[in-house]
Amino acid sequence: MLLSAALPSQLVRYQSTPTTTPTTPTTTPTTVAPPPPPLPTTTTTTTSPPPVEEVSARAAVAPTVAPATQAPAAPTNGEQGQATWYAAAPAGMCASPTLPFGTVLRVTNAATGASTTCTVDDREQAGFPRVVDMSPSGFAQLADPSQGVVDVTISW
């Protein structure tokens, strides 16, 4: 038995070998999708980018934030004088005659090199050569509180 099938392209025909069981060929209607439309032809034109405006150096520099793993930057301001202590100061706090409240100071004993930090939260009234009045616990990290006054360098 000779079977032929028309493929959508109508270019290929094939023969099948005869079988022992007669079968009735079933024709299934098939639909062929139309070919896709051709792609539109485009022409590419190149244009130069708009001129770049100059930006001031201040605006061009983005602020940087130091990662938490880096050591804090070295203090840029400093002063030498005397440190005292007063009982009313809370631990970790100090008084300064001139520095703004919230300024973190590093106080270093000039004789021993011992240092500690404190935060300005009060005004010290004695004036120069006194540069900081510290809490008793902060002063004890620099010297024996019985000394009462020590020569220090403060930095912030």
N, C-alpha and C positions, 0 to 999 in steps of 0.2 A: 504494500500500500504506500502510496506516495502522498506525503503531506507537505504542504508548503504554507509558510506563514509570511505575511507581509509585515515587515518591521516598519516603524514610522519613517525611516529614512528611505525605504523602498529600494535599498541597495543590496541587501543580503537576502538570499533564500537558502533554505536548508532542507534536507530530506531526513526523514526518520525511518528507522527500520521497521518492517511490518511486525505486528504482534499477533499472538495466537488468539487473543480475545478481541472480538470486534468491539470497537467503542464508537460512540457517536461524538464527533467533535463538537465541543461547546465553544461558541464564539462569545467572547466577553467584549463588550464595547469599551474601547479605550479612548481617552481624550488626550490629546497632545497639547501641552501648553505652548503658547506662541513664544517665539524666541524673545529674549529681553530686548528692550529698545537699546539702540546704540548709545554709548556714553557720549555726553555732550563734549564737544571739542572746546577746550579752554586755552586761552593764551595767557601766559604768565608775564606780568610786567613787574619789574623791580623798581622800587622807588627808594630813595635814600631816606634814612630815618630823620625825624625832625631834629633840629639842632638841640644840643644839650645845654641847658642853662647852667651857668656856674653857680655853685652853692658855696656859701661861706664856710670856712674851715670849722667854725663852731657847730653849724647845722649838720655837716657831713660826718662828724665823729659821733658814733653811737655811744651812749653811756655803757660802761662796762661794770659788771658785778663780779667781784672776786669770789671764786668757788669757796665753799665752806672748808675745804681741806687746806687752803693756803693760810699761812700765818698772816695776822693783820699787818697792815703797812706800818713802817716805823713812824713814830710820832714826828711831826714836823715843827712843833712849837715846844719851847721849854723855858724854864726859869729856875734860878737858884735862890735859895733862901732858907728859912727855918720852918720846921713842922712842929706843931704842938698837938695836944689831944684835949678833947672836952667830953665829959661824961654824957651829955645829952644827945650826942650824935649816934644814930643807929649804925649797926655794923655795916661796913662797906660804903658808908657815906662820909662826906667831908664838906668843909666850908672853905670858900675862896673869896678873897676881897674883890676880885674883878671878873673871874670866868663865869660864863653863863651856866645856869642850872642845867643839869643833864650831861655836862662835859665829863668824860671819863679820863681820870688822871692816872699816870703811872708815877708813883712816888718812890724815889730811890735814895737810900741813906748814903751820903757822900763818903762816910768813913768806912762802912762795911760792904757796901754794894747790895745789901738786902733791898728788895723792892716789893711793892704791892700795888693794887689798883683800888681806886675809890671813885665814887660819883659825886659831883658837886650838887648839893641840895640845900645849901645854906650860905649866908654871908659871914665872912671872918672879918672882925672889926679892928684888929690890932694894927694892920697895915704892915708895910715893909719894915724889917726883913722877914716877917712872917708871911709865908706864901700859902700855907694850908693848915687848917685845923682838922684833925682826923678823929675818927671814932677810936675808943680805947683799944678795940680788937685790931683795927688797922695799924695803929701806932705800934702795938706790941709786935707786929710782924717786922717792924724796922728796928726797934730798940726797946729797952726796958722802959715801961711807962714811968718809972720813978725818975728817969732823966728829965722828963717834962718837955724838953726842947732838943731837937737834933737838926743838924745841917742836912738839907736834902736838895735834890734836883727834881723838879716836877716836869712832866712832859705830857702833851695831849695831842 
